Amino acid sequence: MATIINQANLTYTYGTTTENVLSNLAVTERTEPLSPAKRTLEDAYRAASDLTYLISLQNNSNAPFTDLTVQDNLGAFTPAGAAAPVQPLTYTGPAELYVNGVFAQTLTPAVTEDGVTFTLPSLPSGSNALILYKARVNGFAPLSQGSEITNTATFTGGAGEPQTVSAAIPVDSY
């Protein structure tokens, strides 16, 4: 979101007098056409625990969005000394889509070595969507005290540039 501030400068002449007058300041917030957010229902994770993720999208535009793509990296990171990234989460599903608080459909995502990708067929103007899905903490998850998993989702297909949101969850200290 960006703040836009506008002020007019009016120059006028009345008779032999010329004056400059500034208008009031007009301040507004510019919102992106698509506002995403991400979080988990759990406060912390343990080895082999299930986590529920919620990804929300708000269509702030005057037009519907079609074929929105949400690519989730399942917490990908590259461990010290490793050649390739690993995912500390494994998608287990199911994934459900709610539009304006009403169940719309079960989603069948594309699951690859890079994560999981959800496709939303349509999101009407002024509507919000919520994707709920489950993932299991796997053997790549860091379990030492102070560790966390940061799971990132990237949204494409809406107006403007791709947007990214993340949700971090700490390891449970037990």
mmCIF file of the C-alpha atoms, coordinates in Angstrom:
data_MODEL
# 
_entry.id   MODEL 
# 
loop_
_atom_site.group_PDB 
_atom_site.id 
_atom_site.type_symbol 
_atom_site.label_atom_id 
_atom_site.label_alt_id 
_atom_site.label_comp_id 
_atom_site.label_asym_id 
_atom_site.label_entity_id 
_atom_site.label_seq_id 
_atom_site.pdbx_PDB_ins_code 
_atom_site.Cartn_x 
_atom_site.Cartn_y 
_atom_site.Cartn_z 
_atom_site.occupancy 
_atom_site.B_iso_or_equiv 
_atom_site.pdbx_formal_charge 
_atom_site.auth_seq_id 
_atom_site.auth_comp_id 
_atom_site.auth_asym_id 
_atom_site.auth_atom_id 
_atom_site.pdbx_PDB_model_num 
ATOM 1   C CA . MET A 1 1   ? 0.000   0.000   0.000   1.00 0.00 ? 1   MET A CA 1 
ATOM 2   C CA . ALA A 1 2   ? 1.292   3.473   -0.844  1.00 0.00 ? 2   ALA A CA 1 
ATOM 3   C CA . THR A 1 3   ? 0.282   6.886   0.462   1.00 0.00 ? 3   THR A CA 1 
ATOM 4   C CA . ILE A 1 4   ? -0.568  9.502   -2.163  1.00 0.00 ? 4   ILE A CA 1 
ATOM 5   C CA . ILE A 1 5   ? -0.525  13.170  -1.141  1.00 0.00 ? 5   ILE A CA 1 
ATOM 6   C CA . ASN A 1 6   ? -1.823  15.846  -3.483  1.00 0.00 ? 6   ASN A CA 1 
ATOM 7   C CA . GLN A 1 7   ? -2.010  19.636  -3.161  1.00 0.00 ? 7   GLN A CA 1 
ATOM 8   C CA . ALA A 1 8   ? -2.981  22.220  -5.767  1.00 0.00 ? 8   ALA A CA 1 
ATOM 9   C CA . ASN A 1 9   ? -1.314  25.599  -6.272  1.00 0.00 ? 9   ASN A CA 1 
ATOM 10  C CA . LEU A 1 10  ? -3.710  28.208  -7.642  1.00 0.00 ? 10  LEU A CA 1 
ATOM 11  C CA . THR A 1 11  ? -2.419  31.435  -9.134  1.00 0.00 ? 11  THR A CA 1 
ATOM 12  C CA . TYR A 1 12  ? -5.004  34.108  -9.845  1.00 0.00 ? 12  TYR A CA 1 
ATOM 13  C CA . THR A 1 13  ? -5.156  37.761  -10.787 1.00 0.00 ? 13  THR A CA 1 
ATOM 14  C CA . TYR A 1 14  ? -7.890  40.077  -9.574  1.00 0.00 ? 14  TYR A CA 1 
ATOM 15  C CA . GLY A 1 15  ? -7.508  43.586  -10.853 1.00 0.00 ? 15  GLY A CA 1 
ATOM 16  C CA . THR A 1 16  ? -3.895  44.549  -10.225 1.00 0.00 ? 16  THR A CA 1 
ATOM 17  C CA . THR A 1 17  ? -3.323  41.896  -7.552  1.00 0.00 ? 17  THR A CA 1 
ATOM 18  C CA . THR A 1 18  ? -1.811  38.494  -8.361  1.00 0.00 ? 18  THR A CA 1 
ATOM 19  C CA . GLU A 1 19  ? -1.841  35.833  -5.635  1.00 0.00 ? 19  GLU A CA 1 
ATOM 20  C CA . ASN A 1 20  ? -0.801  32.217  -5.107  1.00 0.00 ? 20  ASN A CA 1 
ATOM 21  C CA . VAL A 1 21  ? -2.963  30.034  -2.877  1.00 0.00 ? 21  VAL A CA 1 
ATOM 22  C CA . LEU A 1 22  ? -2.372  26.422  -1.805  1.00 0.00 ? 22  LEU A CA 1 
ATOM 23  C CA . SER A 1 23  ? -5.317  24.066  -1.480  1.00 0.00 ? 23  SER A CA 1 
ATOM 24  C CA . ASN A 1 24  ? -5.923  21.616  1.330   1.00 0.00 ? 24  ASN A CA 1 
ATOM 25  C CA . LEU A 1 25  ? -3.835  18.465  1.318   1.00 0.00 ? 25  LEU A CA 1 
ATOM 26  C CA . ALA A 1 26  ? -5.635  15.457  -0.131  1.00 0.00 ? 26  ALA A CA 1 
ATOM 27  C CA . VAL A 1 27  ? -4.263  12.196  1.300   1.00 0.00 ? 27  VAL A CA 1 
ATOM 28  C CA . THR A 1 28  ? -5.293  8.720   0.210   1.00 0.00 ? 28  THR A CA 1 
ATOM 29  C CA . GLU A 1 29  ? -3.958  5.175   0.395   1.00 0.00 ? 29  GLU A CA 1 
ATOM 30  C CA . ARG A 1 30  ? -3.427  3.305   -2.856  1.00 0.00 ? 30  ARG A CA 1 
ATOM 31  C CA . THR A 1 31  ? -4.236  -0.373  -2.550  1.00 0.00 ? 31  THR A CA 1 
ATOM 32  C CA . GLU A 1 32  ? -2.924  -3.079  -4.818  1.00 0.00 ? 32  GLU A CA 1 
ATOM 33  C CA . PRO A 1 33  ? -5.502  -4.776  -7.051  1.00 0.00 ? 33  PRO A CA 1 
ATOM 34  C CA . LEU A 1 34  ? -4.780  -8.035  -5.239  1.00 0.00 ? 34  LEU A CA 1 
ATOM 35  C CA . SER A 1 35  ? -4.059  -8.130  -1.490  1.00 0.00 ? 35  SER A CA 1 
ATOM 36  C CA . PRO A 1 36  ? -2.616  -11.481 -0.314  1.00 0.00 ? 36  PRO A CA 1 
ATOM 37  C CA . ALA A 1 37  ? -1.856  -12.739 3.204   1.00 0.00 ? 37  ALA A CA 1 
ATOM 38  C CA . LYS A 1 38  ? -0.642  -16.025 4.696   1.00 0.00 ? 38  LYS A CA 1 
ATOM 39  C CA . ARG A 1 39  ? -0.592  -17.597 8.175   1.00 0.00 ? 39  ARG A CA 1 
ATOM 40  C CA . THR A 1 40  ? -0.747  -20.895 10.054  1.00 0.00 ? 40  THR A CA 1 
ATOM 41  C CA . LEU A 1 41  ? -3.311  -22.047 12.577  1.00 0.00 ? 41  LEU A CA 1 
ATOM 42  C CA . GLU A 1 42  ? -0.596  -23.520 14.805  1.00 0.00 ? 42  GLU A CA 1 
ATOM 43  C CA . ASP A 1 43  ? 1.766   -21.516 17.026  1.00 0.00 ? 43  ASP A CA 1 
ATOM 44  C CA . ALA A 1 44  ? 4.784   -23.850 16.667  1.00 0.00 ? 44  ALA A CA 1 
ATOM 45  C CA . TYR A 1 45  ? 5.865   -27.080 14.962  1.00 0.00 ? 45  TYR A CA 1 
ATOM 46  C CA . ARG A 1 46  ? 7.346   -30.415 16.041  1.00 0.00 ? 46  ARG A CA 1 
ATOM 47  C CA . ALA A 1 47  ? 8.871   -33.247 14.020  1.00 0.00 ? 47  ALA A CA 1 
ATOM 48  C CA . ALA A 1 48  ? 6.239   -34.993 11.870  1.00 0.00 ? 48  ALA A CA 1 
ATOM 49  C CA . SER A 1 49  ? 3.470   -32.615 12.974  1.00 0.00 ? 49  SER A CA 1 
ATOM 50  C CA . ASP A 1 50  ? 0.737   -31.408 10.632  1.00 0.00 ? 50  ASP A CA 1 
ATOM 51  C CA . LEU A 1 51  ? 0.351   -27.689 9.970   1.00 0.00 ? 51  LEU A CA 1 
ATOM 52  C CA . THR A 1 52  ? -2.682  -25.930 8.542   1.00 0.00 ? 52  THR A CA 1 
ATOM 53  C CA . TYR A 1 53  ? -1.910  -22.984 6.263   1.00 0.00 ? 53  TYR A CA 1 
ATOM 54  C CA . LEU A 1 54  ? -4.360  -20.261 5.281   1.00 0.00 ? 54  LEU A CA 1 
ATOM 55  C CA . ILE A 1 55  ? -3.720  -18.144 2.204   1.00 0.00 ? 55  ILE A CA 1 
ATOM 56  C CA . SER A 1 56  ? -6.113  -15.266 1.665   1.00 0.00 ? 56  SER A CA 1 
ATOM 57  C CA . LEU A 1 57  ? -6.623  -13.050 -1.374  1.00 0.00 ? 57  LEU A CA 1 
ATOM 58  C CA . GLN A 1 58  ? -8.700  -9.890  -1.658  1.00 0.00 ? 58  GLN A CA 1 
ATOM 59  C CA . ASN A 1 59  ? -9.641  -8.601  -5.124  1.00 0.00 ? 59  ASN A CA 1 
ATOM 60  C CA . ASN A 1 60  ? -9.620  -4.798  -4.681  1.00 0.00 ? 60  ASN A CA 1 
ATOM 61  C CA . SER A 1 61  ? -10.115 -4.094  -8.384  1.00 0.00 ? 61  SER A CA 1 
ATOM 62  C CA . ASN A 1 62  ? -13.222 -3.352  -10.426 1.00 0.00 ? 62  ASN A CA 1 
ATOM 63  C CA . ALA A 1 63  ? -12.753 -6.457  -12.571 1.00 0.00 ? 63  ALA A CA 1 
ATOM 64  C CA . PRO A 1 64  ? -12.644 -10.184 -11.895 1.00 0.00 ? 64  PRO A CA 1 
ATOM 65  C CA . PHE A 1 65  ? -9.295  -11.987 -11.884 1.00 0.00 ? 65  PHE A CA 1 
ATOM 66  C CA . THR A 1 66  ? -9.054  -15.249 -13.775 1.00 0.00 ? 66  THR A CA 1 
ATOM 67  C CA . ASP A 1 67  ? -6.446  -18.002 -13.624 1.00 0.00 ? 67  ASP A CA 1 
ATOM 68  C CA . LEU A 1 68  ? -4.743  -16.750 -10.477 1.00 0.00 ? 68  LEU A CA 1 
ATOM 69  C CA . THR A 1 69  ? -1.751  -18.904 -9.596  1.00 0.00 ? 69  THR A CA 1 
ATOM 70  C CA . VAL A 1 70  ? -0.407  -19.362 -6.076  1.00 0.00 ? 70  VAL A CA 1 
ATOM 71  C CA . GLN A 1 71  ? 3.008   -21.058 -5.965  1.00 0.00 ? 71  GLN A CA 1 
ATOM 72  C CA . ASP A 1 72  ? 3.972   -22.154 -2.435  1.00 0.00 ? 72  ASP A CA 1 
ATOM 73  C CA . ASN A 1 73  ? 7.609   -23.128 -1.796  1.00 0.00 ? 73  ASN A CA 1 
ATOM 74  C CA . LEU A 1 74  ? 6.816   -25.312 1.252   1.00 0.00 ? 74  LEU A CA 1 
ATOM 75  C CA . GLY A 1 75  ? 9.466   -23.507 3.284   1.00 0.00 ? 75  GLY A CA 1 
ATOM 76  C CA . ALA A 1 76  ? 12.358  -24.081 0.858   1.00 0.00 ? 76  ALA A CA 1 
ATOM 77  C CA . PHE A 1 77  ? 15.869  -23.257 2.074   1.00 0.00 ? 77  PHE A CA 1 
ATOM 78  C CA . THR A 1 78  ? 19.397  -24.360 1.236   1.00 0.00 ? 78  THR A CA 1 
ATOM 79  C CA . PRO A 1 79  ? 21.234  -25.967 4.176   1.00 0.00 ? 79  PRO A CA 1 
ATOM 80  C CA . ALA A 1 80  ? 24.907  -25.159 4.726   1.00 0.00 ? 80  ALA A CA 1 
ATOM 81  C CA . GLY A 1 81  ? 27.038  -27.206 2.352   1.00 0.00 ? 81  GLY A CA 1 
ATOM 82  C CA . ALA A 1 82  ? 24.056  -28.387 0.273   1.00 0.00 ? 82  ALA A CA 1 
ATOM 83  C CA . ALA A 1 83  ? 23.943  -27.977 -3.491  1.00 0.00 ? 83  ALA A CA 1 
ATOM 84  C CA . ALA A 1 84  ? 20.173  -27.589 -3.808  1.00 0.00 ? 84  ALA A CA 1 
ATOM 85  C CA . PRO A 1 85  ? 17.305  -26.282 -1.714  1.00 0.00 ? 85  PRO A CA 1 
ATOM 86  C CA . VAL A 1 86  ? 15.173  -28.602 0.393   1.00 0.00 ? 86  VAL A CA 1 
ATOM 87  C CA . GLN A 1 87  ? 11.555  -28.291 1.543   1.00 0.00 ? 87  GLN A CA 1 
ATOM 88  C CA . PRO A 1 88  ? 10.928  -28.825 5.276   1.00 0.00 ? 88  PRO A CA 1 
ATOM 89  C CA . LEU A 1 89  ? 7.216   -29.347 4.568   1.00 0.00 ? 89  LEU A CA 1 
ATOM 90  C CA . THR A 1 90  ? 5.408   -31.980 2.531   1.00 0.00 ? 90  THR A CA 1 
ATOM 91  C CA . TYR A 1 91  ? 2.011   -31.137 1.073   1.00 0.00 ? 91  TYR A CA 1 
ATOM 92  C CA . THR A 1 92  ? -0.538  -33.633 2.420   1.00 0.00 ? 92  THR A CA 1 
ATOM 93  C CA . GLY A 1 93  ? -3.798  -31.899 1.552   1.00 0.00 ? 93  GLY A CA 1 
ATOM 94  C CA . PRO A 1 94  ? -6.607  -31.571 1.236   1.00 0.00 ? 94  PRO A CA 1 
ATOM 95  C CA . ALA A 1 95  ? -6.824  -28.045 -0.126  1.00 0.00 ? 95  ALA A CA 1 
ATOM 96  C CA . GLU A 1 96  ? -10.123 -26.215 0.039   1.00 0.00 ? 96  GLU A CA 1 
ATOM 97  C CA . LEU A 1 97  ? -11.159 -22.934 -1.563  1.00 0.00 ? 97  LEU A CA 1 
ATOM 98  C CA . TYR A 1 98  ? -13.644 -20.576 0.065   1.00 0.00 ? 98  TYR A CA 1 
ATOM 99  C CA . VAL A 1 99  ? -14.930 -17.476 -1.738  1.00 0.00 ? 99  VAL A CA 1 
ATOM 100 C CA . ASN A 1 100 ? -16.556 -14.788 0.405   1.00 0.00 ? 100 ASN A CA 1 
ATOM 101 C CA . GLY A 1 101 ? -16.670 -17.256 3.296   1.00 0.00 ? 101 GLY A CA 1 
ATOM 102 C CA . VAL A 1 102 ? -18.555 -19.964 1.369   1.00 0.00 ? 102 VAL A CA 1 
ATOM 103 C CA . PHE A 1 103 ? -16.996 -23.287 0.362   1.00 0.00 ? 103 PHE A CA 1 
ATOM 104 C CA . ALA A 1 104 ? -16.393 -23.136 -3.414  1.00 0.00 ? 104 ALA A CA 1 
ATOM 105 C CA . GLN A 1 105 ? -14.423 -26.300 -4.237  1.00 0.00 ? 105 GLN A CA 1 
ATOM 106 C CA . THR A 1 106 ? -11.689 -28.731 -3.329  1.00 0.00 ? 106 THR A CA 1 
ATOM 107 C CA . LEU A 1 107 ? -8.480  -27.750 -5.110  1.00 0.00 ? 107 LEU A CA 1 
ATOM 108 C CA . THR A 1 108 ? -6.152  -30.247 -6.746  1.00 0.00 ? 108 THR A CA 1 
ATOM 109 C CA . PRO A 1 109 ? -2.763  -28.531 -6.779  1.00 0.00 ? 109 PRO A CA 1 
ATOM 110 C CA . ALA A 1 110 ? 0.269   -29.377 -8.881  1.00 0.00 ? 110 ALA A CA 1 
ATOM 111 C CA . VAL A 1 111 ? 2.887   -30.816 -6.522  1.00 0.00 ? 111 VAL A CA 1 
ATOM 112 C CA . THR A 1 112 ? 6.504   -30.608 -7.757  1.00 0.00 ? 112 THR A CA 1 
ATOM 113 C CA . GLU A 1 113 ? 10.000  -30.674 -6.278  1.00 0.00 ? 113 GLU A CA 1 
ATOM 114 C CA . ASP A 1 114 ? 9.759   -26.856 -5.998  1.00 0.00 ? 114 ASP A CA 1 
ATOM 115 C CA . GLY A 1 115 ? 6.585   -26.849 -3.900  1.00 0.00 ? 115 GLY A CA 1 
ATOM 116 C CA . VAL A 1 116 ? 2.881   -26.804 -4.585  1.00 0.00 ? 116 VAL A CA 1 
ATOM 117 C CA . THR A 1 117 ? 0.883   -24.664 -7.047  1.00 0.00 ? 117 THR A CA 1 
ATOM 118 C CA . PHE A 1 118 ? -2.791  -23.796 -6.679  1.00 0.00 ? 118 PHE A CA 1 
ATOM 119 C CA . THR A 1 119 ? -4.838  -22.311 -9.536  1.00 0.00 ? 119 THR A CA 1 
ATOM 120 C CA . LEU A 1 120 ? -7.979  -20.320 -8.824  1.00 0.00 ? 120 LEU A CA 1 
ATOM 121 C CA . PRO A 1 121 ? -10.283 -20.212 -11.849 1.00 0.00 ? 121 PRO A CA 1 
ATOM 122 C CA . SER A 1 122 ? -11.861 -16.848 -10.987 1.00 0.00 ? 122 SER A CA 1 
ATOM 123 C CA . LEU A 1 123 ? -12.082 -14.255 -8.233  1.00 0.00 ? 123 LEU A CA 1 
ATOM 124 C CA . PRO A 1 124 ? -14.874 -11.706 -8.761  1.00 0.00 ? 124 PRO A CA 1 
ATOM 125 C CA . SER A 1 125 ? -14.350 -8.002  -8.196  1.00 0.00 ? 125 SER A CA 1 
ATOM 126 C CA . GLY A 1 126 ? -14.528 -7.053  -4.514  1.00 0.00 ? 126 GLY A CA 1 
ATOM 127 C CA . SER A 1 127 ? -14.390 -10.708 -3.432  1.00 0.00 ? 127 SER A CA 1 
ATOM 128 C CA . ASN A 1 128 ? -12.052 -12.536 -1.116  1.00 0.00 ? 128 ASN A CA 1 
ATOM 129 C CA . ALA A 1 129 ? -10.749 -16.074 -1.384  1.00 0.00 ? 129 ALA A CA 1 
ATOM 130 C CA . LEU A 1 130 ? -9.283  -18.342 1.259   1.00 0.00 ? 130 LEU A CA 1 
ATOM 131 C CA . ILE A 1 131 ? -7.199  -21.439 0.506   1.00 0.00 ? 131 ILE A CA 1 
ATOM 132 C CA . LEU A 1 132 ? -6.804  -23.867 3.407   1.00 0.00 ? 132 LEU A CA 1 
ATOM 133 C CA . TYR A 1 133 ? -4.354  -26.738 3.119   1.00 0.00 ? 133 TYR A CA 1 
ATOM 134 C CA . LYS A 1 134 ? -2.300  -29.101 5.265   1.00 0.00 ? 134 LYS A CA 1 
ATOM 135 C CA . ALA A 1 135 ? 1.417   -29.831 5.168   1.00 0.00 ? 135 ALA A CA 1 
ATOM 136 C CA . ARG A 1 136 ? 3.493   -32.202 7.304   1.00 0.00 ? 136 ARG A CA 1 
ATOM 137 C CA . VAL A 1 137 ? 6.826   -31.296 8.881   1.00 0.00 ? 137 VAL A CA 1 
ATOM 138 C CA . ASN A 1 138 ? 9.386   -33.649 7.318   1.00 0.00 ? 138 ASN A CA 1 
ATOM 139 C CA . GLY A 1 139 ? 13.008  -34.670 7.940   1.00 0.00 ? 139 GLY A CA 1 
ATOM 140 C CA . PHE A 1 140 ? 14.438  -31.472 6.391   1.00 0.00 ? 140 PHE A CA 1 
ATOM 141 C CA . ALA A 1 141 ? 12.807  -29.274 9.046   1.00 0.00 ? 141 ALA A CA 1 
ATOM 142 C CA . PRO A 1 142 ? 15.252  -27.693 11.487  1.00 0.00 ? 142 PRO A CA 1 
ATOM 143 C CA . LEU A 1 143 ? 14.484  -28.884 15.019  1.00 0.00 ? 143 LEU A CA 1 
ATOM 144 C CA . SER A 1 144 ? 17.143  -27.101 17.094  1.00 0.00 ? 144 SER A CA 1 
ATOM 145 C CA . GLN A 1 145 ? 16.010  -24.475 19.614  1.00 0.00 ? 145 GLN A CA 1 
ATOM 146 C CA . GLY A 1 146 ? 15.357  -21.106 17.932  1.00 0.00 ? 146 GLY A CA 1 
ATOM 147 C CA . SER A 1 147 ? 14.732  -22.593 14.470  1.00 0.00 ? 147 SER A CA 1 
ATOM 148 C CA . GLU A 1 148 ? 11.757  -21.702 12.303  1.00 0.00 ? 148 GLU A CA 1 
ATOM 149 C CA . ILE A 1 149 ? 10.173  -22.557 8.984   1.00 0.00 ? 149 ILE A CA 1 
ATOM 150 C CA . THR A 1 150 ? 9.383   -19.634 6.698   1.00 0.00 ? 150 THR A CA 1 
ATOM 151 C CA . ASN A 1 151 ? 6.880   -20.693 4.067   1.00 0.00 ? 151 ASN A CA 1 
ATOM 152 C CA . THR A 1 152 ? 6.520   -18.322 1.086   1.00 0.00 ? 152 THR A CA 1 
ATOM 153 C CA . ALA A 1 153 ? 3.765   -18.058 -1.530  1.00 0.00 ? 153 ALA A CA 1 
ATOM 154 C CA . THR A 1 154 ? 3.978   -16.092 -4.788  1.00 0.00 ? 154 THR A CA 1 
ATOM 155 C CA . PHE A 1 155 ? 0.841   -14.871 -6.545  1.00 0.00 ? 155 PHE A CA 1 
ATOM 156 C CA . THR A 1 156 ? 0.681   -14.308 -10.311 1.00 0.00 ? 156 THR A CA 1 
ATOM 157 C CA . GLY A 1 157 ? -2.087  -13.722 -12.813 1.00 0.00 ? 157 GLY A CA 1 
ATOM 158 C CA . GLY A 1 158 ? -3.660  -10.692 -11.165 1.00 0.00 ? 158 GLY A CA 1 
ATOM 159 C CA . ALA A 1 159 ? -3.096  -7.136  -12.292 1.00 0.00 ? 159 ALA A CA 1 
ATOM 160 C CA . GLY A 1 160 ? 0.396   -5.839  -11.650 1.00 0.00 ? 160 GLY A CA 1 
ATOM 161 C CA . GLU A 1 161 ? 3.600   -7.560  -10.647 1.00 0.00 ? 161 GLU A CA 1 
ATOM 162 C CA . PRO A 1 162 ? 3.726   -10.917 -8.828  1.00 0.00 ? 162 PRO A CA 1 
ATOM 163 C CA . GLN A 1 163 ? 3.292   -10.558 -5.074  1.00 0.00 ? 163 GLN A CA 1 
ATOM 164 C CA . THR A 1 164 ? 4.910   -12.607 -2.327  1.00 0.00 ? 164 THR A CA 1 
ATOM 165 C CA . VAL A 1 165 ? 3.783   -13.295 1.244   1.00 0.00 ? 165 VAL A CA 1 
ATOM 166 C CA . SER A 1 166 ? 5.361   -15.472 3.940   1.00 0.00 ? 166 SER A CA 1 
ATOM 167 C CA . ALA A 1 167 ? 4.401   -17.137 7.180   1.00 0.00 ? 167 ALA A CA 1 
ATOM 168 C CA . ALA A 1 168 ? 7.063   -18.064 9.738   1.00 0.00 ? 168 ALA A CA 1 
ATOM 169 C CA . ILE A 1 169 ? 6.462   -20.626 12.450  1.00 0.00 ? 169 ILE A CA 1 
ATOM 170 C CA . PRO A 1 170 ? 8.982   -21.441 15.221  1.00 0.00 ? 170 PRO A CA 1 
ATOM 171 C CA . VAL A 1 171 ? 10.015  -24.879 16.393  1.00 0.00 ? 171 VAL A CA 1 
ATOM 172 C CA . ASP A 1 172 ? 8.211   -25.976 19.551  1.00 0.00 ? 172 ASP A CA 1 
ATOM 173 C CA . SER A 1 173 ? 10.422  -26.083 22.630  1.00 0.00 ? 173 SER A CA 1 
ATOM 174 C CA . TYR A 1 174 ? 9.371   -29.163 24.550  1.00 0.00 ? 174 TYR A CA 1 
# 
